[in-house]
Amino acid sequence: TPPAISSTMTMSGMEVKVIVIDGTTYTNMGAASGDMWTVTDPATSGLDASATDPAAQLRLLEQAVTSATLVGTEDVNGVSAEHWTVVLDPTLMGMAAAEGVPAEITQEVWLDSEGRTVKSTMDMEVAGTATTTTTTMGDFGAPVSIAAPPADQISAG
């Protein structure tokens, strides 16, 4: 069973909310989606369910590491963390060497004393478009409750 996920991210100044339950992804793009949720069912979308599994994503990144350099120890949201600069080979992450995909990707990763990722950042340019992804994690082991959006908030289209 894939893990349930609830995340909020900002993309091009727009807040995007994503909920994943039993492999089904619900996305709310705020005003751009009329503040309604859209649904992506992996059975009909052709998407690989591992794309929404954080553990699978970390395993994919781990196999693509070509070098790692310890930067130092820093505080991340009150947690002492080792800051690493990691160089990744995109072809080892299943990204074809297509036009616009860089030959290597540099990612900054902060690990707590148990080796868990508490923060990561990645700046990347693909086909002329610059993107920055920052992920923070915490409250490991705390109980959470994640539910699908109510039916009347899901777009029929």
C-alpha positions as CSV (number, residue, x, y, z in Angstrom):
1,T,0.0,0.0,0.0
2,P,1.5,3.3,-1.0
3,P,1.8,5.9,1.8
4,A,-0.8,8.7,2.2
5,I,0.6,12.1,1.5
6,S,-0.6,15.6,2.1
7,S,1.6,18.4,0.8
8,T,1.5,22.1,-0.1
9,M,3.9,23.7,-2.5
10,T,4.4,27.0,-4.2
11,M,4.9,26.9,-7.9
12,S,5.4,30.2,-9.8
13,G,3.8,32.0,-6.9
14,M,0.8,29.8,-6.9
15,E,0.0,27.5,-3.9
16,V,-0.7,24.0,-5.0
17,K,-2.1,21.4,-2.6
18,V,-1.7,17.6,-3.2
19,I,-3.2,14.7,-1.4
20,V,-2.4,11.1,-2.3
21,I,-4.4,8.2,-0.9
22,D,-4.2,4.6,-2.0
23,G,-2.3,5.8,-5.1
24,T,-5.0,8.3,-6.2
25,T,-3.7,11.9,-6.4
26,Y,-6.0,14.9,-5.7
27,T,-4.6,18.3,-6.7
28,N,-6.0,21.7,-5.9
29,M,-4.4,24.7,-7.7
30,G,-6.4,27.4,-5.9
31,A,-7.9,30.0,-8.1
32,A,-6.5,28.3,-11.3
33,S,-8.7,25.3,-10.6
34,G,-11.6,27.2,-9.2
35,D,-10.4,26.1,-5.7
36,M,-11.7,22.6,-6.7
37,W,-9.7,19.3,-6.6
38,T,-8.9,17.3,-9.7
39,V,-8.3,13.5,-9.5
40,T,-5.6,11.4,-11.1
41,D,-6.2,7.7,-10.9
42,P,-3.0,5.7,-11.5
43,A,-5.0,2.8,-13.0
44,T,-6.1,5.0,-15.9
45,S,-3.4,7.7,-16.0
46,G,-0.5,5.5,-16.9
47,L,1.6,7.1,-14.2
48,D,4.0,5.0,-12.1
49,A,2.6,4.8,-8.5
50,S,6.2,5.1,-7.2
51,A,6.1,8.8,-8.3
52,T,4.0,9.5,-5.2
53,D,6.0,7.2,-2.8
54,P,8.6,9.3,-0.9
55,A,10.6,6.2,0.0
56,A,10.8,5.1,-3.6
57,Q,11.8,8.6,-4.7
58,L,14.6,8.6,-2.1
59,R,15.8,5.2,-3.3
60,L,15.9,6.5,-6.9
61,L,17.9,9.6,-5.8
62,E,20.3,7.4,-3.8
63,Q,21.2,5.2,-6.8
64,A,21.9,8.4,-8.9
65,V,24.5,9.9,-6.5
66,T,27.9,10.4,-8.1
67,S,29.4,12.4,-5.3
68,A,28.6,13.8,-1.9
69,T,30.4,16.5,0.1
70,L,29.8,17.4,3.7
71,V,29.3,21.1,4.0
72,G,28.9,21.3,7.8
73,T,26.3,21.2,10.6
74,E,23.4,23.6,10.5
75,D,20.1,24.1,12.4
76,V,17.0,23.2,10.4
77,N,13.7,24.1,12.2
78,G,15.4,23.5,15.6
79,V,17.1,20.2,14.5
80,S,20.8,19.9,14.2
81,A,21.5,18.5,10.7
82,E,24.4,17.7,8.5
83,H,24.3,19.7,5.3
84,W,25.5,17.7,2.2
85,T,26.0,18.8,-1.4
86,V,25.1,15.8,-3.6
87,V,25.7,15.5,-7.3
88,L,23.2,13.3,-9.2
89,D,23.3,11.7,-12.6
90,P,19.8,12.2,-14.2
91,T,20.2,9.1,-16.4
92,L,20.5,7.0,-13.3
93,M,17.1,8.4,-12.2
94,G,15.4,7.2,-15.4
95,M,15.6,10.6,-17.0
96,A,16.6,10.2,-20.6
97,A,19.5,12.3,-21.8
98,A,16.9,14.4,-23.7
99,E,17.6,17.9,-25.0
100,G,17.5,20.4,-22.2
101,V,18.1,17.9,-19.3
102,P,21.4,18.7,-17.6
103,A,24.2,16.2,-17.5
104,E,24.3,16.4,-13.7
105,I,22.0,17.8,-11.0
106,T,23.3,19.3,-7.7
107,Q,21.1,18.9,-4.7
108,E,21.6,20.3,-1.1
109,V,20.4,17.8,1.5
110,W,20.2,18.1,5.3
111,L,20.1,14.9,7.4
112,D,19.3,14.6,11.1
113,S,21.2,12.5,13.6
114,E,19.1,9.4,12.5
115,G,20.0,10.0,8.8
116,R,16.5,11.2,7.9
117,T,16.1,14.0,5.4
118,V,14.9,17.2,7.1
119,K,15.4,19.5,4.2
120,S,16.5,19.4,0.6
121,T,16.8,22.0,-2.1
122,M,17.4,21.6,-5.8
123,D,17.9,24.3,-8.5
124,M,17.6,22.9,-12.0
125,E,17.1,24.3,-15.5
126,V,15.4,22.1,-18.0
127,A,14.9,23.3,-21.6
128,G,15.5,26.9,-20.5
129,T,13.1,26.9,-17.5
130,A,14.7,27.4,-14.1
131,T,13.1,25.7,-11.1
132,T,13.9,25.6,-7.4
133,T,12.4,22.8,-5.3
134,T,12.7,23.0,-1.5
135,T,11.3,20.3,0.7
136,T,11.2,20.3,4.5
137,M,10.2,17.4,6.7
138,G,9.7,16.9,10.5
139,D,7.6,15.5,13.2
140,F,8.7,12.0,12.3
141,G,6.6,9.3,13.9
142,A,3.8,11.8,14.9
143,P,0.3,10.5,14.2
144,V,-1.4,12.0,11.2
145,S,-4.8,11.8,9.6
146,I,-5.1,12.3,5.8
147,A,-8.4,12.1,4.0
148,A,-9.6,12.6,0.5
149,P,-11.3,15.9,-0.2
150,P,-15.1,15.9,0.1
151,A,-16.9,14.9,-3.0
152,D,-18.5,18.3,-3.5
153,Q,-15.0,19.8,-3.8
154,I,-13.9,17.5,-6.5
155,S,-14.2,18.7,-10.1
156,A,-16.3,16.6,-12.4
157,G,-14.2,17.5,-15.4
